[in-house]
Amino acid sequence: MISKKVTDVKEALKGIKDGMTFMLGGFGLCGIPENAIAELVESNIKDITCISNNAGVDDFGLGLLLHKHQIKKMISSYVGENEEFERQMLSGELEVELTPQGTLAEKCRAAQGGFPAFYTPAGYGTEVAEGKETREFNGKMYVLEEAFNADFAFVKAWKGDEAGNLIFKGTARNFNPCMCGAAKITVAEVEELVPAGELDPNQIHIPGIFVQRIFQGKDYEKRIEQLTVRKKQY
Amino acid sequence: MLDKNGIAKRIAKEVKDGYYVNLGIGIPTLVANFVRDDINVEFQSENGVLGMGPFPFEGEEDADIINAGKQTITTLNGASFFDSATSFAMIRGKHVDLTILGAMEVSETGDIANWKIPGKMVKGMGGAMDLVASAENIIVAMMHTNRAGESKLLKRCSLPLTGVGCVTKIVTNLAVIEVTQDGFKLLERAPRVSVDEIKAATEGTLIIGEEVPEMTL
């Protein structure tokens, strides 16, 4: 067994530098790497580019990094829940590349799987396709999109083992598996880290080969963005 | 004239047995409440769930189970979770049968604008561009006119586009309209709405047949 286990978040983030490009898993606040984000805030790293579907909310998730002006550029599909983000974007302090959600996921998966680029129909005829190569296949137009090139991927899983194998839970899975192995170094934080051999190989979502460092996360807040419930009828 | 629930109720009639359906945020979300209970339908949410159920009971919510609107949800028997790339493979690969979404503008050639007002709102397209570029069956749910009373059914969209030539049907508070090669074809009128009212509220080319029935809900 090749061990990927590191002692804590500090060791897991060793090697991060100003100006680097990071991938961060999560959809809204669901399945975000809370420990890695907290450590990035703590580290005072700056001028970073973040590839993440959303930009957090004003006081949680990537919003914490935005608040300290640590992010130079965001590559996201939807940023509606964050006023500070909108302010920085409109004032020109923050560079933003809005990317269709499926394209964003596929740009991660392409990097993971060794494809330099791929054709997608998403965005054809819109400003997203401006300056990009387009091509017709079977009578339909497609846009050429390139794979991401990131330094670190920070992902969050439910369970993991020392070998770096990961299991996700519910919709906290989202972009996390697509980002594993899609950057030079993938750092996985998990709610429950177990010795190798304890997870059933049949149930692994992401094999450890895609993960370079894994650590036991702590103090997960798992904030709910939109609490929607119904009353029990008796 | 229909309210938002009325629009959702009319669209629910388009949902057929065996369909996998993706619902957008806003009026489209309401459609789930009106689908006949004698047919089998599964709702997909692009953040990675198929087989979405109703909101959880108070106290039973799980932060790890949400829909694309970031709302807490439940799952039904037969549900599955998957990653974002797999989710869009379902969408891009045309495995989802019906997509229902909102719009700011639709053109008579089926172009749709629903993600950006230049200089104003900055939210992003989310999964809308992938959805409209791929789905073959796209229904737009929206009000016929904007808050200023201007038509949202135009010859050409004025706002930045989400997709080109993709919308097949539009259900508004006034009418059901099909997008054809010749323009907007008026299929049905909302209860107590006249053809003239629909004509006045539609800027794009409106094709009116000899008889335009009132919709049944």
Interface residues (C-beta under 8 A of the other chain):
Chain A: F27 G28 L29 C30 G31 N53 S76 S77 Y78 V79 G80 E81 E86 M89 L90 V96 L98 P100 Q101 G102 T103 L104 A105 E106 C108 R109 T120 P121 A122 G123 Y124 G125 T126 E127 V128 W158 F168 K169 G170 T171 A172 R173 N174 F175 N176 P177 C178 H205 K222 R223 I224 E225 Q226 L227 T228 V229 R230 K231 K232
Chain B: S45 E46 N47 G48 V49 P54 F55 P56 F57 E58 G59 E60 E61 D62 A63 D64 I65 I66 N67 A68 G69 K70 Q71 T72 I73 F81 F82 D83 S84 A85 S87 F88 I91 R92 D111 V122 K123 G124 M125 G126 G127 A128 M129 D130 A133 S134 P160 L161 T162 G163 V164 G165
